[in-house]
């Protein structure tokens, strides 16, 4: 849904345009490995524990759902997460790593 100036506040699910792997450790450390650039710089990630979704919010205010739900096994670890690492991997090489705040609602 674009506004009159062509701005789309809600982007397609991330997994519809790229491969994404999620790694979460028992201590809450969290990584998102993706194989295509993400539209805009991610300002923060919201984890909704009620529906187990993760939504990325970029600096322009656009939101993008991950496109897959967190598993029940991941939930207690995600509740401990405060930061996540966005790792862009292209042709098997790490091109960029960004640290992003994650909030839980």
C-alpha positions as CSV (number, residue, x, y, z in Angstrom):
1,X,0.0,0.0,0.0
2,X,1.8,3.1,-1.2
3,X,0.9,6.6,-0.3
4,X,0.4,9.4,-2.8
5,X,4.2,9.9,-3.1
6,X,5.0,6.2,-3.7
7,X,6.1,5.5,-0.1
8,X,5.2,2.0,1.0
9,X,5.1,1.8,4.8
10,X,4.8,-2.0,4.8
11,X,7.3,-4.1,2.8
12,X,6.9,-7.7,1.7
13,X,8.0,-10.4,4.1
14,X,11.8,-10.7,4.1
15,X,11.8,-14.3,3.2
16,X,9.9,-13.5,0.0
17,X,12.9,-11.8,-1.5
18,X,15.9,-13.5,0.2
19,X,17.1,-16.4,2.1
20,X,17.3,-15.8,5.9
21,X,18.7,-18.0,8.6
22,X,18.1,-17.2,12.2
23,X,20.5,-18.4,14.9
24,X,19.6,-17.8,18.6
25,X,21.8,-19.0,21.5
26,X,20.5,-19.9,25.0
27,X,22.0,-16.8,26.4
28,X,19.9,-14.6,24.0
29,X,22.6,-13.9,21.4
30,X,20.8,-13.6,18.0
31,X,21.9,-13.5,14.4
32,X,20.1,-13.0,11.1
33,X,22.1,-14.2,8.1
34,X,20.6,-12.9,4.8
35,X,21.8,-13.2,1.2
36,X,20.4,-10.0,-0.3
37,X,20.6,-6.4,0.9
38,X,17.8,-5.3,3.2
39,X,15.8,-2.2,2.1
40,X,16.9,0.7,4.3
41,X,19.0,0.5,7.4
42,X,17.2,-1.5,10.1
43,X,16.7,0.7,13.2
44,X,15.3,-2.0,15.5
45,X,13.6,-5.4,15.5
46,X,10.4,-6.2,17.4
47,X,9.7,-9.7,18.6
48,X,6.0,-10.3,19.4
49,X,5.9,-13.2,21.8
50,X,2.1,-13.6,21.4
51,X,2.2,-14.5,17.7
52,X,5.9,-15.4,17.6
53,X,6.7,-12.9,14.8
54,X,9.7,-10.7,14.2
55,X,9.3,-7.4,12.5
56,X,12.1,-5.2,11.2
57,X,11.7,-1.4,11.3
58,X,14.0,0.7,9.1
59,X,15.1,4.3,9.5
60,X,12.3,5.5,7.2
61,X,9.7,3.9,9.4
62,X,8.9,1.1,7.0
63,X,8.1,-2.3,8.6
64,X,9.1,-5.7,7.2
65,X,8.0,-9.0,8.7
66,X,10.6,-11.8,8.8
67,X,8.1,-14.1,7.1
68,X,8.4,-17.1,9.4
69,X,7.4,-17.6,13.0
70,X,9.8,-18.3,15.8
71,X,9.7,-21.8,17.1
72,X,8.5,-22.6,20.6
73,X,12.0,-23.8,21.5
74,X,13.4,-20.4,20.5
75,X,11.0,-18.3,22.5
76,X,12.7,-18.4,26.0
77,X,16.0,-17.5,24.3
78,X,14.5,-14.6,22.3
79,X,13.0,-13.2,25.4
80,X,16.6,-12.7,26.7
81,X,17.7,-10.9,23.5
82,X,18.6,-7.3,23.6
83,X,20.7,-7.0,20.5
84,X,20.8,-8.8,17.2
85,X,23.4,-9.0,14.4
86,X,22.3,-8.6,10.8
87,X,24.9,-10.5,8.7
88,X,24.8,-9.9,5.0
89,X,26.5,-12.9,3.2
90,X,27.1,-12.8,-0.5
91,X,28.7,-15.6,-2.4
92,X,29.7,-17.3,0.8
93,X,31.5,-14.1,2.1
94,X,30.4,-11.8,4.9
95,X,29.9,-8.4,3.3
96,X,28.4,-6.5,6.3
97,X,27.5,-7.0,9.9
98,X,25.1,-4.5,11.7
99,X,24.2,-4.6,15.4
100,X,20.5,-3.8,15.9
101,X,18.4,-3.4,19.1
102,X,15.6,-6.0,19.6
103,X,12.5,-5.2,21.6
104,X,10.0,-7.7,23.0
105,X,6.3,-7.0,23.2
